[in-house]
Amino acid sequence: MAKFNEFRYELLPHLAYWPDLASYDFFLFPNLKKWFGGKRFITREQLIAEIDAYFERLDKSYYSDGLKKLENRWIKCIELKGDYVKK
């Protein structure tokens, strides 16, 4: 907390999970879940290697496009004053 005070950061409360605003649920993990569908791993290392392979095969545009869509969703949510945003 000393560093927060030193840099005059304001500690904000953590909001409850909100699917409209969660970046990991919006574009990052749903496709990863599909890609892993039905796969089983014997070791932790195998799992990590598969995750690394998944993210390495994604083009940079995947991330930039996903973040742009997420930003638009955040803006829409603000405009709707927090009401549910349909995909």
OpenMM code with the backbone's topology and positions (N, CA, C; nanometers):
from openmm import Vec3, app, unit

residues = "MET ALA LYS PHE ASN GLU PHE ARG TYR GLU LEU LEU PRO HIS LEU ALA TYR TRP PRO ASP LEU ALA SER TYR ASP PHE PHE LEU PHE PRO ASN LEU LYS LYS TRP PHE GLY GLY LYS ARG PHE ILE THR ARG GLU GLN LEU ILE ALA GLU ILE ASP ALA TYR PHE GLU ARG LEU ASP LYS SER TYR TYR SER ASP GLY LEU LYS LYS LEU GLU ASN ARG TRP ILE LYS CYS ILE GLU LEU LYS GLY ASP TYR VAL LYS LYS".split()
positions = [
    Vec3(0.0816, -0.1189, 0.0000),
    Vec3(0.0000, 0.0000, 0.0000),
    Vec3(0.0860, 0.1253, 0.0000),
    Vec3(0.2078, 0.1140, 0.0494),
    Vec3(0.2944, 0.2314, 0.0537),
    Vec3(0.3213, 0.2845, -0.0867),
    Vec3(0.3439, 0.1935, -0.1818),
    Vec3(0.3687, 0.2357, -0.3205),
    Vec3(0.2451, 0.3013, -0.3804),
    Vec3(0.1275, 0.2502, -0.3468),
    Vec3(0.0039, 0.3130, -0.3951),
    Vec3(-0.0029, 0.4575, -0.3468),
    Vec3(0.0268, 0.4764, -0.2195),
    Vec3(0.0236, 0.6114, -0.1634),
    Vec3(0.1334, 0.6984, -0.2219),
    Vec3(0.2517, 0.6405, -0.2388),
    Vec3(0.3648, 0.7160, -0.2933),
    Vec3(0.3342, 0.7683, -0.4333),
    Vec3(0.2735, 0.6861, -0.5162),
    Vec3(0.2425, 0.7266, -0.6533),
    Vec3(0.1026, 0.7866, -0.6672),
    Vec3(0.0347, 0.7984, -0.5536),
    Vec3(-0.1001, 0.8569, -0.5501),
    Vec3(-0.1995, 0.7803, -0.6376),
    Vec3(-0.1833, 0.6484, -0.6384),
    Vec3(-0.2793, 0.5642, -0.7087),
    Vec3(-0.4030, 0.5486, -0.6219),
    Vec3(-0.5155, 0.5353, -0.6869),
    Vec3(-0.6393, 0.5097, -0.6149),
    Vec3(-0.6731, 0.3622, -0.6310),
    Vec3(-0.6857, 0.2933, -0.5209),
    Vec3(-0.7201, 0.1520, -0.5232),
    Vec3(-0.8710, 0.1393, -0.5402),
    Vec3(-0.9113, 0.0803, -0.6516),
    Vec3(-1.0531, 0.0655, -0.6821),
    Vec3(-1.1011, -0.0722, -0.6396),
    Vec3(-1.2262, -0.0842, -0.5985),
    Vec3(-1.2779, -0.2158, -0.5605),
    Vec3(-1.2897, -0.3063, -0.6828),
    Vec3(-1.2688, -0.4345, -0.6608),
    Vec3(-1.2821, -0.5319, -0.7682),
    Vec3(-1.4305, -0.5561, -0.7923),
    Vec3(-1.4735, -0.5381, -0.9149),
    Vec3(-1.6140, -0.5581, -0.9482),
    Vec3(-1.6462, -0.7062, -0.9600),
    Vec3(-1.7700, -0.7377, -0.9414),
    Vec3(-1.8157, -0.8748, -0.9616),
    Vec3(-1.7942, -0.9129, -1.1079),
    Vec3(-1.7850, -1.0416, -1.1343),
    Vec3(-1.7653, -1.0893, -1.2707),
    Vec3(-1.8774, -1.0373, -1.3599),
    Vec3(-1.8407, -0.9850, -1.4750),
    Vec3(-1.9361, -0.9285, -1.5687),
    Vec3(-1.8973, -0.9759, -1.7079),
    Vec3(-1.9669, -1.0737, -1.7640),
    Vec3(-1.9258, -1.1333, -1.8918),
    Vec3(-1.9119, -1.0327, -2.0055),
    Vec3(-1.9887, -0.9251, -2.0012),
    Vec3(-1.9798, -0.8246, -2.1072),
    Vec3(-1.8450, -0.7543, -2.1086),
    Vec3(-1.7806, -0.7483, -1.9934),
    Vec3(-1.6590, -0.6687, -1.9817),
    Vec3(-1.5331, -0.7511, -1.9607),
    Vec3(-1.5453, -0.8798, -1.9447),
    Vec3(-1.4298, -0.9647, -1.9172),
    Vec3(-1.3530, -0.9939, -2.0458),
    Vec3(-1.2308, -0.9435, -2.0538),
    Vec3(-1.1517, -0.9598, -2.1761),
    Vec3(-1.1196, -1.1057, -2.2045),
    Vec3(-1.0912, -1.1823, -2.1015),
    Vec3(-1.0542, -1.3219, -2.1224),
    Vec3(-1.1717, -1.4057, -2.1700),
    Vec3(-1.2932, -1.3694, -2.1332),
    Vec3(-1.4101, -1.4448, -2.1786),
    Vec3(-1.4608, -1.3967, -2.3133),
    Vec3(-1.4195, -1.2795, -2.3533),
    Vec3(-1.4736, -1.2215, -2.4753),
    Vec3(-1.4116, -1.2814, -2.6011),
    Vec3(-1.2795, -1.2829, -2.6105),
    Vec3(-1.2191, -1.3349, -2.7332),
    Vec3(-1.1026, -1.4296, -2.7089),
    Vec3(-1.0447, -1.4279, -2.5926),
    Vec3(-0.9223, -1.5036, -2.5715),
    Vec3(-0.9477, -1.6507, -2.5390),
    Vec3(-1.0279, -1.6788, -2.4394),
    Vec3(-1.0428, -1.8155, -2.3931),
    Vec3(-1.1510, -1.8987, -2.4609),
    Vec3(-1.2601, -1.8402, -2.5121),
    Vec3(-1.3588, -1.9275, -2.5777),
    Vec3(-1.2992, -2.0112, -2.6910),
    Vec3(-1.2146, -1.9522, -2.7732),
    Vec3(-1.1518, -2.0280, -2.8821),
    Vec3(-1.0506, -2.1287, -2.8292),
    Vec3(-0.9814, -2.0921, -2.7230),
    Vec3(-0.8865, -2.1845, -2.6612),
    Vec3(-0.9613, -2.3063, -2.6067),
    Vec3(-1.0760, -2.2836, -2.5452),
    Vec3(-1.1569, -2.3950, -2.4935),
    Vec3(-1.1994, -2.4879, -2.6066),
    Vec3(-1.2389, -2.4307, -2.7197),
    Vec3(-1.2778, -2.5127, -2.8354),
    Vec3(-1.1587, -2.5933, -2.8861),
    Vec3(-1.0431, -2.5295, -2.8938),
    Vec3(-0.9227, -2.5934, -2.9450),
    Vec3(-0.8812, -2.7107, -2.8567),
    Vec3(-0.9003, -2.6952, -2.7245),
    Vec3(-0.8633, -2.8005, -2.6306),
    Vec3(-0.9699, -2.9081, -2.6164),
    Vec3(-1.0856, -2.8883, -2.6750),
    Vec3(-1.1989, -2.9793, -2.6582),
    Vec3(-1.1615, -3.1259, -2.6680),
    Vec3(-1.1790, -3.1982, -2.5592),
    Vec3(-1.1559, -3.3420, -2.5570),
    Vec3(-1.0115, -3.3852, -2.5407),
    Vec3(-0.9168, -3.2933, -2.5445),
    Vec3(-0.7758, -3.3310, -2.5288),
    Vec3(-0.7450, -3.3589, -2.3821),
    Vec3(-0.6563, -3.4538, -2.3600),
    Vec3(-0.6121, -3.4868, -2.2242),
    Vec3(-0.4601, -3.4803, -2.2207),
    Vec3(-0.4086, -3.4406, -2.1061),
    Vec3(-0.2645, -3.4244, -2.0912),
    Vec3(-0.2170, -3.5036, -1.9703),
    Vec3(-0.1067, -3.5719, -1.9888),
    Vec3(-0.0493, -3.6543, -1.8821),
    Vec3(0.0264, -3.5657, -1.7834),
    Vec3(0.1013, -3.4709, -1.8374),
    Vec3(0.1844, -3.3868, -1.7506),
    Vec3(0.1489, -3.2397, -1.7676),
    Vec3(0.1885, -3.1643, -1.6685),
    Vec3(0.1704, -3.0188, -1.6725),
    Vec3(0.2497, -2.9595, -1.7886),
    Vec3(0.3668, -3.0139, -1.8130),
    Vec3(0.4528, -2.9657, -1.9208),
    Vec3(0.3859, -2.9812, -2.0571),
    Vec3(0.3157, -3.0930, -2.0767),
    Vec3(0.2424, -3.1137, -2.2030),
    Vec3(0.1345, -3.0074, -2.2205),
    Vec3(0.0638, -2.9790, -2.1144),
    Vec3(-0.0403, -2.8769, -2.1190),
    Vec3(0.0190, -2.7407, -2.1537),
    Vec3(0.1264, -2.7046, -2.0876),
    Vec3(0.1909, -2.5754, -2.1132),
    Vec3(0.2408, -2.5676, -2.2566),
    Vec3(0.2986, -2.6761, -2.3068),
    Vec3(0.3470, -2.6783, -2.4453),
    Vec3(0.2323, -2.6583, -2.5437),
    Vec3(0.1175, -2.7199, -2.5185),
    Vec3(0.0008, -2.7039, -2.6062),
    Vec3(-0.0534, -2.5615, -2.6010),
    Vec3(-0.0571, -2.5039, -2.4818),
    Vec3(-0.1031, -2.3652, -2.4687),
    Vec3(-0.0096, -2.2719, -2.5442),
    Vec3(0.1207, -2.2916, -2.5262),
    Vec3(0.2187, -2.2100, -2.5990),
    Vec3(0.1998, -2.2237, -2.7493),
    Vec3(0.1809, -2.3458, -2.7966),
    Vec3(0.1622, -2.3696, -2.9405),
    Vec3(0.0365, -2.2998, -2.9907),
    Vec3(-0.0697, -2.3039, -2.9122),
    Vec3(-0.1947, -2.2385, -2.9516),
    Vec3(-0.1729, -2.0884, -2.9709),
    Vec3(-0.1131, -2.0237, -2.8715),
    Vec3(-0.0962, -1.8786, -2.8792),
    Vec3(0.0078, -1.8373, -2.9834),
    Vec3(0.1076, -1.9206, -3.0063),
    Vec3(0.2087, -1.8884, -3.1071),
    Vec3(0.1520, -1.8931, -3.2484),
    Vec3(0.0519, -1.9753, -3.2714),
    Vec3(-0.0035, -1.9868, -3.4063),
    Vec3(-0.0994, -1.8728, -3.4400),
    Vec3(-0.1402, -1.7959, -3.3400),
    Vec3(-0.2326, -1.6852, -3.3647),
    Vec3(-0.1594, -1.5665, -3.4259),
    Vec3(-0.2206, -1.5076, -3.5245),
    Vec3(-0.1659, -1.3891, -3.5894),
    Vec3(-0.1842, -1.2679, -3.4977),
    Vec3(-0.0969, -1.1694, -3.5112),
    Vec3(-0.1076, -1.0477, -3.4300),
    Vec3(-0.2431, -0.9807, -3.4471),
    Vec3(-0.3006, -0.9923, -3.5658),
    Vec3(-0.4303, -0.9287, -3.5907),
    Vec3(-0.5400, -0.9905, -3.5036),
    Vec3(-0.5237, -1.1165, -3.4642),
    Vec3(-0.6220, -1.1801, -3.3762),
    Vec3(-0.6357, -1.1001, -3.2471),
    Vec3(-0.5216, -1.0616, -3.1915),
    Vec3(-0.5222, -0.9865, -3.0661),
    Vec3(-0.5739, -0.8445, -3.0862),
    Vec3(-0.5238, -0.7767, -3.1885),
    Vec3(-0.5662, -0.6379, -3.2100),
    Vec3(-0.7143, -0.6307, -3.2454),
    Vec3(-0.7619, -0.7222, -3.3282),
    Vec3(-0.9048, -0.7240, -3.3627),
    Vec3(-0.9901, -0.7540, -3.2395),
    Vec3(-0.9459, -0.8496, -3.1607),
    Vec3(-1.0200, -0.8850, -3.0395),
    Vec3(-1.0272, -0.7704, -2.9410),
    Vec3(-0.9160, -0.6985, -2.9252),
    Vec3(-0.9157, -0.5851, -2.8331),
    Vec3(-1.0012, -0.4702, -2.8845),
    Vec3(-1.0026, -0.4499, -3.0153),
    Vec3(-1.0886, -0.3455, -3.0723),
    Vec3(-1.2358, -0.3785, -3.0492),
    Vec3(-1.2724, -0.5044, -3.0699),
    Vec3(-1.4112, -0.5462, -3.0462),
    Vec3(-1.4480, -0.5321, -2.8989),
    Vec3(-1.3526, -0.5660, -2.8115),
    Vec3(-1.3776, -0.5535, -2.6687),
    Vec3(-1.3954, -0.4072, -2.6299),
    Vec3(-1.3129, -0.3203, -2.6857),
    Vec3(-1.3264, -0.1770, -2.6580),
    Vec3(-1.4641, -0.1269, -2.7012),
    Vec3(-1.5087, -0.1695, -2.8191),
    Vec3(-1.6417, -0.1301, -2.8664),
    Vec3(-1.7508, -0.1801, -2.7720),
    Vec3(-1.7325, -0.3001, -2.7186),
    Vec3(-1.8305, -0.3540, -2.6247),
    Vec3(-1.8312, -0.2726, -2.4957),
    Vec3(-1.7133, -0.2333, -2.4479),
    Vec3(-1.7062, -0.1508, -2.3269),
    Vec3(-1.7780, -0.0183, -2.3487),
    Vec3(-1.7531, 0.0426, -2.4646),
    Vec3(-1.8176, 0.1704, -2.4971),
    Vec3(-1.9693, 0.1530, -2.5004),
    Vec3(-2.0143, 0.0456, -2.5636),
    Vec3(-2.1583, 0.0196, -2.5724),
    Vec3(-2.2177, 0.0003, -2.4331),
    Vec3(-2.1461, -0.0705, -2.3476),
    Vec3(-2.1930, -0.0942, -2.2115),
    Vec3(-2.2036, 0.0380, -2.1350),
    Vec3(-2.1072, 0.1269, -2.1540),
    Vec3(-2.1116, 0.2582, -2.0895),
    Vec3(-2.2303, 0.3377, -2.1412),
    Vec3(-2.2495, 0.3348, -2.2725),
    Vec3(-2.3623, 0.4074, -2.3323),
    Vec3(-2.4965, 0.3554, -2.2815),
    Vec3(-2.5041, 0.2245, -2.2560),
    Vec3(-2.6279, 0.1641, -2.2064),
    Vec3(-2.6381, 0.1696, -2.0540),
    Vec3(-2.5411, 0.2366, -1.9929),
    Vec3(-2.5372, 0.2522, -1.8464),
    Vec3(-2.5379, 0.1172, -1.7739),
    Vec3(-2.4625, 0.0235, -1.8302),
    Vec3(-2.4432, -0.1050, -1.7649),
    Vec3(-2.5421, -0.2132, -1.8009),
    Vec3(-2.6395, -0.1827, -1.8838),
    Vec3(-2.7333, -0.2866, -1.9246),
    Vec3(-2.6613, -0.3923, -2.0074),
    Vec3(-2.7204, -0.5098, -2.0181),
    Vec3(-2.6605, -0.6215, -2.0900),
    Vec3(-2.6346, -0.5864, -2.2363),
    Vec3(-2.5184, -0.6259, -2.2842),
    Vec3(-2.4801, -0.6022, -2.4232),
    Vec3(-2.4847, -0.7352, -2.4959),
    Vec3(-2.5669, -0.7452, -2.5988),
    Vec3(-2.5734, -0.8688, -2.6763),
    Vec3(-2.4540, -0.8770, -2.7687),
    Vec3(-2.4094, -0.9999, -2.7938),
    Vec3(-2.2949, -1.0215, -2.8827),
    Vec3(-2.3332, -0.9917, -3.0247),
] * unit.nanometer
topology = app.Topology()
chain = topology.addChain("A")
for resn in residues:
    res = topology.addResidue(resn, chain)
    for name in ("N", "CA", "C"):
        topology.addAtom(name, app.Element.getBySymbol(name[0]), res)
